[in-house]
Amino acid sequence: MAEGSVMTLTSEIKSFAAGHGGAKAVIEYVGKRGARIVLVGEDGEWSDQFAPDTGVAREACDHAGVQVENEWERELLEQMRPSNDLWRSMSRRSMAR
């Protein structure tokens, strides 16, 4: 299966949702790169996947049975728990002026 294909993405999304008590998704258009699928598990863990375009992203989420949110709602953001590794990586970055 090709990386970014509907079947591959569906499998990865299903796997994430199963391991985290279910999930919701937000799809973000990222230009020529395609679309980013941000998955937020019911337990607060999150992950992301990349699709060639938003249509493929929506189709993969639909096949995986994961609800796609239209935008970032406050409740969804509050549910997310950034990992300690993410906090460490963010603390090493310097802000450009």
Beta strands, then each sheet from edge to edge (+ up, - down):
strand 1: 23-29
strand 2: 35-41
strand 3: 46-51
strand 4: 67-69
sheet 1: 3+ 2- 1+ 4+
end
